């Protein structure tokens, strides 16, 4: 996994850090299109994960 190799973090930790950075107003001020795009990708990923967890629990 590239995330572990590059940063030494698990995928979950990487996503936590990314969400934290994307929540910073300075990130939005500096690169609004990138922040919106990454927020949307992160939200889609979380929604997919939640749907999968709900199906598993049925």
CORLINQUI-V20885 format. One record per run of one state. SS is the DSSP state (h for helix, s for strand, l for the rest). FROM is the first residue (numbers start at 1). TO is the last residue. If there is no record, write none. Layout:
SS/FROM/TO ; SS/FROM/TO
//
This chain:
l/1/1 ; h/2/7 ; l/8/10 ; h/11/22 ; l/23/24 ; h/25/30 ; l/31/31 ; h/32/57 ; l/58/58
//
